[in-house]
Amino acid sequence: IIDIYDFNELQLLQLNNCNFKKEVILTNIKSRNIKIFKTKFENWVSIYNAHISDSIDIQECSFVKNFILKNHFDSKEEYSIENIYLNANKYEYQFDIQANSTKINELEIVYGDAHIGKLLIDNSNIGKVCFNGINSKLETNLEDCSIEYLSFLNFSNLNSIKINDIKPIKFEKSQISIWNSNLSKVQFYKIDFTQYKEIAIFNSNLTETTFANVSWFKKEQINAQSSDHKNYREVFRQLKYSLEKQGNKIDSLFFKSLEMEAYQNELRANSTSDRKDRWIMLFNSTNDFGLNWVKPVCWLIIGSFVFYILIIIGIDKRLDFAPNFSYNSLYLTYDVIKDNIKYYPRLLDPTNSLDRIFKEEKNYEIGFCVNAFSYLLKLYLAFFIVQTVKAFRKYAD
């Protein structure tokens, strides 16, 4: 066993082109930097309670057995590691980072064909985690960590990455950023996305990403600094598709609604878009694209009451459509509308006719305008009844 402990104030601890056949243990060492290049460890490697003020840089190394970096200090003094950089290493057993007593300001993992094995980061406090490159051979687990900034930049995943139970250190600067990346086979578990201030997703593929037991972000959190409605629509479409494949109908409907809303905004922003499509999207938004039954019911009640007033004004000989805002005129109008309120519920039946509704009233005259209002009311009622039924059936197949 190579056991090194209580080394103080080293500027640099560097290993280059070495081969360690025995177990290596570093305990309570203080150094600005640790750099390990092209070195093979044939036995266990353990680094405990290391005070590394600048960086840990490990590249092109081979670890036959377990590697563990574990910092757990009893003192209340705060320690931080500026950067941990991992690239082109081979972990035949497991590479494990546990740094709950030390803040790692940045952890950068560069993936490639030469980066192989299993990487575990758990119970750690990290400012920024960066995933770069193409992951084909490195299984990565990120568990139970406080992470302020999670970044996928020009990244493609062909292996297993599990991100489980992460949360930000501080809300004000927290972000999950996905740029030009393919998150196929990436799995998110038990994450509350509302705890992050912004979720930035651009030019990326999420259709093969797995989500389980997550709390979804609000639409205001997505790409808060952008007005690219087409990108919004694409993000929501991919999330909808991914959740549908997982059988998560409830959350997929949420993203379907956001997708349609983004498309509506895209049409509004584009002066050359088809006006017919704009009207279609406007009408479909009356029930939040199939999710909200309260909205069409409110529109039905309010709109039908307006039609009721117009029909009563046109049918009662004491009133006409000439504008008159005198007190006596307004009071008379109110009195007539109140006296005929018993007919309002019957007007809500699209199959009723005015002749049947007002057959007891001999002094009422049903003219062309009144009949026109009646037909428009029936169309209005039919549309919002359908919108209400569609929203009620949102969970049905």
C-alpha positions in Angstrom: 0.0 0.0 0.0 1.2 3.5 -0.9 -0.2 5.7 1.9 0.5 9.4 1.7 -1.1 11.7 4.2 -0.8 15.2 5.8 1.2 16.7 2.9 0.9 20.5 3.2 1.1 23.4 0.6 2.2 21.5 -2.5 2.0 23.6 -5.6 1.6 20.5 -7.9 1.2 16.8 -7.4 1.8 15.3 -10.9 1.9 11.7 -12.1 2.9 11.1 -15.7 3.4 7.7 -17.4 3.5 5.7 -14.2 2.3 2.3 -13.2 1.1 1.6 -9.7 0.6 -2.1 -8.8 -0.3 -1.5 -5.1 -3.2 0.4 -3.5 -2.7 4.2 -3.4 -4.2 6.2 -0.6 -3.9 10.0 -0.3 -5.3 11.5 2.9 -5.5 15.1 4.1 -3.1 16.5 1.4 -3.0 20.1 0.5 -2.1 21.0 -3.0 -3.0 23.6 -5.6 -3.2 21.0 -8.4 -3.3 17.3 -9.0 -2.4 16.2 -12.6 -2.5 12.6 -13.5 -1.6 11.7 -17.2 -1.2 8.3 -18.9 -0.9 6.4 -15.6 -2.2 2.9 -14.8 -3.5 2.0 -11.3 -3.8 -1.8 -10.9 -5.2 -1.6 -7.4 -7.6 0.7 -5.4 -7.1 4.4 -5.5 -8.5 6.6 -2.7 -8.2 10.3 -2.1 -9.7 11.4 1.3 -10.3 14.9 2.5 -8.0 16.5 0.0 -7.7 20.3 0.0 -7.2 21.0 -3.7 -7.6 24.7 -4.3 -7.2 24.8 -8.1 -7.8 21.7 -10.2 -7.8 17.9 -10.6 -6.9 16.9 -14.1 -7.0 13.2 -15.0 -6.5 12.2 -18.6 -5.7 9.0 -20.5 -5.4 6.9 -17.3 -6.4 3.3 -16.5 -8.0 2.3 -13.2 -8.3 -1.5 -12.9 -10.1 -1.3 -9.6 -12.2 1.3 -7.8 -11.2 5.0 -7.6 -12.8 7.1 -5.0 -12.5 10.9 -4.3 -14.3 11.5 -1.0 -14.3 14.8 1.0 -16.2 14.8 4.3 -14.8 17.4 6.7 -16.0 17.8 10.3 -15.0 21.4 10.5 -17.3 24.2 9.3 -14.6 25.8 7.2 -15.6 25.9 3.5 -13.3 24.3 0.9 -13.6 24.4 -2.8 -12.0 22.8 -5.9 -11.9 25.1 -8.8 -12.1 22.4 -11.5 -12.1 18.6 -12.1 -11.4 17.6 -15.7 -11.9 14.0 -16.9 -10.9 12.8 -20.3 -10.1 9.6 -22.2 -9.8 7.4 -19.0 -10.6 3.7 -18.6 -12.5 2.7 -15.4 -12.7 -1.1 -15.3 -14.6 -1.0 -12.0 -15.9 2.4 -11.0 -14.7 6.0 -10.7 -16.5 7.5 -7.7 -16.7 11.2 -6.7 -18.3 12.1 -3.3 -17.7 15.7 -2.3 -20.5 16.8 0.0 -18.1 18.9 2.2 -16.3 20.5 -0.7 -17.7 22.6 -3.5 -16.5 21.6 -6.9 -16.9 24.8 -8.9 -16.8 23.0 -12.2 -16.8 19.3 -13.3 -16.1 18.8 -17.0 -16.4 15.4 -18.5 -15.2 14.9 -22.1 -16.7 11.8 -23.7 -15.2 9.8 -26.5 -14.3 6.3 -27.6 -11.3 6.2 -25.2 -13.4 7.2 -22.2 -14.7 3.8 -20.9 -16.3 2.2 -17.9 -18.5 3.5 -15.1 -18.5 7.0 -13.6 -20.4 7.8 -10.4 -20.9 11.3 -9.0 -23.0 11.2 -5.9 -23.7 13.3 -2.8 -21.7 16.2 -4.1 -21.9 19.9 -4.2 -21.1 21.2 -7.7 -21.3 24.6 -9.3 -21.3 23.5 -12.9 -21.3 20.1 -14.6 -20.4 20.0 -18.3 -21.1 17.1 -20.6 -19.1 17.3 -23.9 -18.3 15.0 -26.8 -19.9 11.7 -27.9 -20.5 9.1 -25.2 -20.4 5.6 -26.5 -18.7 3.6 -23.7 -19.0 5.4 -20.4 -21.9 4.7 -18.1 -22.5 7.8 -16.0 -24.6 8.2 -12.9 -25.2 11.6 -11.3 -27.1 11.1 -8.0 -28.2 13.1 -5.0 -26.2 16.2 -5.9 -26.6 19.9 -5.6 -25.8 21.3 -9.0 -26.2 25.0 -9.9 -25.6 24.7 -13.6 -26.1 21.5 -15.7 -24.7 21.8 -19.2 -24.9 19.6 -22.3 -22.9 21.3 -25.1 -22.3 19.6 -28.5 -23.0 16.3 -26.8 -24.4 13.0 -28.1 -25.2 10.1 -25.9 -25.1 6.4 -27.1 -24.7 4.8 -23.6 -26.5 5.1 -20.3 -26.6 8.4 -18.4 -28.8 8.5 -15.2 -29.4 11.8 -13.5 -31.2 11.2 -10.3 -32.4 13.6 -7.5 -30.4 16.8 -8.3 -31.3 20.2 -7.2 -29.7 23.7 -7.5 -27.5 25.3 -4.8 -29.1 28.7 -5.3 -32.2 29.5 -7.4 -31.0 32.9 -8.7 -28.2 31.5 -10.9 -29.5 28.0 -11.6 -29.9 26.7 -15.1 -30.1 23.5 -17.1 -28.7 24.1 -20.6 -28.9 21.8 -23.6 -27.3 23.1 -26.8 -26.8 21.2 -30.0 -27.1 17.9 -28.2 -28.7 14.5 -28.6 -29.8 13.2 -25.2 -30.8 9.7 -26.4 -30.8 7.2 -23.5 -30.3 10.0 -20.9 -32.6 9.3 -17.9 -33.9 11.9 -15.5 -35.4 10.7 -12.2 -36.9 12.5 -9.3 -36.1 16.0 -10.4 -38.1 19.1 -9.6 -37.4 21.3 -12.6 -39.3 24.3 -11.1 -36.3 24.7 -8.7 -34.2 25.9 -11.6 -34.5 29.5 -12.7 -34.1 28.7 -16.5 -34.2 25.7 -18.7 -32.5 26.5 -22.0 -32.9 24.0 -24.9 -31.8 24.8 -28.4 -31.2 22.6 -31.5 -31.3 19.4 -29.5 -33.0 16.0 -29.6 -35.0 14.8 -26.6 -37.2 12.2 -28.3 -35.4 9.2 -26.7 -34.9 10.8 -23.3 -36.6 9.2 -20.3 -38.3 11.1 -17.5 -39.8 9.5 -14.4 -41.1 11.0 -11.2 -40.2 14.6 -12.2 -42.0 17.9 -11.5 -42.2 19.8 -14.8 -41.0 23.4 -15.2 -43.4 26.2 -16.0 -43.5 27.5 -19.5 -41.9 30.8 -18.3 -38.7 28.9 -17.4 -38.1 27.6 -20.9 -35.7 29.7 -23.0 -36.5 32.9 -21.0 -34.1 35.0 -23.0 -35.4 33.8 -26.4 -38.4 34.7 -28.6 -37.9 31.9 -31.1 -41.4 30.4 -31.2 -40.4 27.7 -33.7 -37.7 26.4 -31.3 -40.3 26.5 -28.4 -42.7 24.4 -30.5 -40.0 21.9 -31.4 -38.9 21.5 -27.7 -42.5 20.9 -26.6 -43.2 18.6 -29.5 -40.2 16.4 -28.6 -41.1 16.3 -24.9 -44.7 15.4 -25.9 -43.5 12.6 -28.1 -41.0 11.2 -25.6 -43.7 11.1 -22.9 -46.3 9.5 -25.2 -43.8 6.7 -25.9 -43.4 6.2 -22.1 -47.2 6.0 -21.7 -47.3 9.3 -19.7 -50.5 10.7 -21.3 -51.2 13.3 -18.6 -47.8 15.1 -19.0 -47.8 14.6 -22.7 -51.1 16.6 -22.9 -49.5 19.4 -21.0 -46.7 19.7 -23.6 -49.2 19.2 -26.5 -51.0 22.3 -25.2 -47.7 24.3 -25.0 -46.8 23.1 -28.5 -50.0 24.4 -29.9 -49.7 27.7 -28.0 -46.1 28.1 -29.4 -47.4 27.4 -32.9 -50.1 30.0 -32.4 -47.5 32.6 -31.4 -45.3 31.5 -34.3 -48.2 32.3 -36.7 -48.9 35.6 -35.1 -45.2 36.6 -35.4 -45.0 35.6 -39.0 -46.8 38.2 -41.2 -46.8 35.8 -44.2 -48.5 32.9 -42.3 -51.9 31.6 -43.5 -54.8 33.6 -41.9 -57.0 30.6 -41.9 -54.5 28.8 -39.7 -54.4 31.7 -37.3 -58.2 31.6 -37.0 -58.1 27.8 -36.4 -55.5 28.2 -33.7 -57.5 31.1 -32.1 -60.7 29.0 -31.9 -58.8 26.0 -30.5 -57.2 28.1 -27.8 -60.7 28.6 -26.3 -60.2 25.4 -24.3 -56.4 25.7 -24.0 -56.1 23.2 -26.8 -58.2 20.5 -25.1 -57.0 20.8 -21.5 -59.3 23.4 -19.9 -63.1 22.8 -19.7 -63.8 25.8 -17.4 -62.7 28.3 -20.1 -65.3 27.2 -22.8 -68.0 27.0 -20.1 -67.3 30.6 -19.1 -67.3 31.7 -22.8 -70.6 29.8 -23.3 -72.3 31.4 -20.4 -71.1 35.0 -21.1 -71.6 34.8 -24.8 -75.0 33.2 -24.7 -76.2 35.9 -22.2 -75.1 38.6 -24.7 -77.1 36.9 -27.4 -80.1 36.6 -24.9 -80.0 40.4 -24.4 -79.8 41.0 -28.2 -82.8 38.7 -28.8 -84.9 40.3 -26.0 -84.2 43.8 -27.3 -85.2 42.7 -30.8 -88.3 40.8 -29.7 -89.8 43.1 -27.1 -91.7 46.1 -28.7 -90.8 48.3 -25.7 -87.2 48.3 -26.8 -85.2 49.0 -29.9 -81.6 49.1 -31.0 -81.3 52.9 -31.0 -78.6 54.0 -28.5 -80.1 55.8 -25.6 -78.1 56.1 -22.3 -80.7 58.0 -20.3 -81.6 56.7 -16.8 -85.2 55.9 -17.8 -84.0 54.0 -20.9 -81.4 52.0 -19.1 -83.8 51.2 -16.3 -86.5 50.0 -18.8 -83.9 47.8 -20.5 -82.8 46.3 -17.2 -86.4 45.7 -16.2 -87.3 43.9 -19.5 -84.2 41.7 -19.4 -85.0 40.8 -15.7 -88.6 40.0 -16.5 -87.6 37.7 -19.3 -84.7 35.9 -17.5 -86.8 32.8 -17.2 -86.3 32.3 -21.0 -82.5 32.4 -20.8 -82.0 28.7 -19.7 -84.2 27.6 -22.6 -82.1 29.5 -25.0 -79.1 27.4 -24.0 -80.7 24.4 -25.7 -79.5 24.5 -29.3 -82.5 22.4 -30.4 -85.1 24.9 -29.2 -86.8 27.4 -31.5 -87.9 30.9 -30.7 -91.5 30.1 -31.6 -91.6 27.3 -28.9 -89.7 29.4 -26.3 -91.9 32.5 -26.6 -95.2 30.9 -27.6 -96.9 32.2 -24.5 -95.9 35.8 -25.4 -98.5 37.2 -27.8 -97.0 40.7 -28.1 -93.5 39.6 -29.1 -92.5 40.0 -32.7 -89.9 37.6 -34.1 -88.3 39.4 -37.1 -85.3 38.8 -39.3 -82.7 40.2 -37.0 -84.0 38.1 -34.0 -83.9 34.9 -36.1 -80.4 35.7 -37.2 -79.3 36.2 -33.6 -81.0 32.9 -32.8 -79.1 30.9 -35.5 -75.8 32.6 -34.5 -76.5 31.6 -30.9 -77.0 28.0 -31.9 -73.7 27.9 -33.7 -72.0 29.6 -30.8 -73.5 27.1 -28.3 -72.6 24.1 -30.5 -69.0 25.2 -30.8 -68.4 25.7 -27.1 -70.3 22.6 -26.1 -67.9 20.6 -28.3 -64.9 22.4 -26.9 -66.1 21.6 -23.3 -66.7 17.9 -24.2 -63.2 17.7 -25.8 -61.6 19.1 -22.7 -63.6 16.7 -20.4 -62.3 13.8 -22.5 -58.7 14.8 -22.5 -57.6 11.7 -20.6 -59.7 9.3 -22.8 -58.1 7.4 -25.6 
